Amino acid sequence: MNWLINLKVSTKLIGGFLIIALITAIVGTIGIRSTGQINTMAFVMYDRDVQGLRHAADARVNLLSAERAIRNAMLAPTTEIRGQHMQAMPDFLNKTKSDLDKATSKFSTEQGKALVVEARNALLLYEAGLSKVAAVVQTEALGQTQGSVAMLSGEVRPLANAAGDLLLKLIERKQTDADTLDGQAEALYKAEFMTLLVLTIISVLSAGIIGTVITRVLTHQLGGEPRDVASIASAIASGNLITHIDMSKAAKGSIIEAINLMQVSLRKVVAAVRTGSDNIASGSSQIAIGNADLSQRTEEQAANITETAAAMEELSSTVKSNAEVAQQAAQLASSASTAAVKGGEVVNGVVTTMDEINTSSKKIVEIIDVIDGIAFQTNILALNAAVEAARAGEQGRGFAVVASEVRSLAQRSASAAKDIKDLIDDSVGKVSQGTQLVHDAGTAMSGIVTQVQHVTDLINDISAATTEQTTGLSQINEAVVQLSDVTQQNAALVEQSAAAAESLNDQARHLVDVVRVFKLDDGDFSVQSTPVLDRSHSSSQPVRQARKIAHSVKRPASGAQLPLGAAMAVAGSSAGVNDDWEEF
């Protein structure tokens, strides 16, 4: 049973309804199935038995109609009437065969099919007998039908009786099948009726049992009637915490028990809140008075720090100006050093160029020597060619002229090469002197660059030191400004704290008024005495802290002079420390 109690209410309700719905679905399914079976039996009874019975009965009626037609033909007073009856006889026989053919499909058993075959054979014999009678009637005169009547009564009558009896058996067969099927349908109806009746009783009992169980479980969990639970909850919601709750019928873990525990807890909480709100109101009032005094002293301290910040700002501005001048000097020295380095680089380039020119001049001298040697050899070859031309006589005269011209050109080339060599030797000498001078200039320029770089380093050191001083003073100034801002913020916060304390006092009084809405027993509420601040004891701690701050302040050297702002800040600090903090 515990598992049912632990289920959710929604699960219980849904489960109960689902069980009832399942039983209802089973009943409905069985009813639908029974209805379908009965409908099938009714269809079979109509399509097989009723239709078969009708076709067999129609066939017997048409069979009798055919015999009646031949009798009427025998008794006809006129030839015309006889002809009409003679034409009707085959129609009735054809209808009889058609009805018998339709009835054939309605017999499904072997006995029934064999009976249909016998009936069809008997019908054929009867049809043949009637045909003979009709032929005799055609030959007889009106009113003289003794021969056809004798044939009909003697020879054809047994055939008619046999066919009629077989058709009657078919009718009885179908009637028997219909009675059997009707009995089966009635038995099925009775069985299904009893089944549905039993299931309906079971479903009604199940619904009653499930409803009763769920109701008892819910009532057990509620611990009472829902209206009682709602009434108690409404009373607690309206602030009545002394409502009597009957726990005699409430089960453990029920909602009534939980509400009772909640009421007891709320009663304790409200009593504690009421007592605490009174204490908060008294304490917040004293906090507001202390915050007002602290706000005034914080404002005075903020003014002193503001003056100190102004003095630090002036000192920082002076040092910053010196730093700017030092930076300009460092920039000029750096520019001079850069120019000197560039001049040294140019001189070094000139030295390199002069060395290259000297090397090229020496190479030109060597080339001139080669040209002079070539001219000398050309002259020797031209001389040898002239000697050979003289030996050749008249045939070598033209060659001799050419050799003479070549020798003349070789001599001129040798002369020009000598002149160029003299000029180049003179240039090489001068280039050597210029190279030496450039080397000397480069050495002097290197010394200048070294000195300029040394001066630049010194100025950079001065500038860096000044920058560090500026940075340090800026940081000090920022720290003082931040201290001033923080002090002003503290003053604002103290004012806000005072306002908050006053607001807290108002809210505490409002809380007391709100808590009075709840109704409590006299024993649940006992006023506690509000602790009063011991001013002499509470003031000793700030005084000791102020004295520690005063002793921890680093005193400047006796010969040092403080700026005006710093002196005012120290004076303000000393004054703040020596103030009468006992008033707080």
ABEGO torsion letter per residue (X at the ends): XAAAAABBAAAAAAAAAAAAAAAAAAAAAAAAAAAAAAAAAAAAAAAAAAAAAAAAAAAAAAAAAAAAAAAAAAABABAAAAAAAAAAAAAAAAAAAAAAAAAAAABABAAAAAAAAAAAAAAAAAAAAAAAAAAAAAABBBGBAAAAAAAAAAAAAAAAAAAAAAAAAAAAAAAAAAAAAAAAAAAAAAAAAAAAAAAAAAAAAAAAAAAAAAAAAAAAAAGEBAAAAAAAAAAAAAGBAABBBBAAABBBGBAAAAAAAAAAAAAAAAAAAAAAAAAAAAAAAAAAAAAAAAAAAAAAAAAAAAAAAAAAAAAAAAAAAAAAAAAAAAAAAAAAAAAAAAAAAAAAAAAAAAAAAAAAAAAAAAAAAAAAAAAAAAAAAAAAAAAAAAAAEAAAAAAAAAAAAAAAAAAAAAAAAAAAAAAAAAAAAAAAAAAAAAAAAAAAAAAAAAAAAAAAAAAAAAAAAAAAAAAAAAAAAAAAAAAAAAAAAAAAAAAAAAAAAAAAAAAAAAAAAAAAABBBBAAABBBBBBBBBBAAAAAAAAAAAAAAAAAABBBBBAABBBBAAAAAAAAAAAAAAABBAAAX
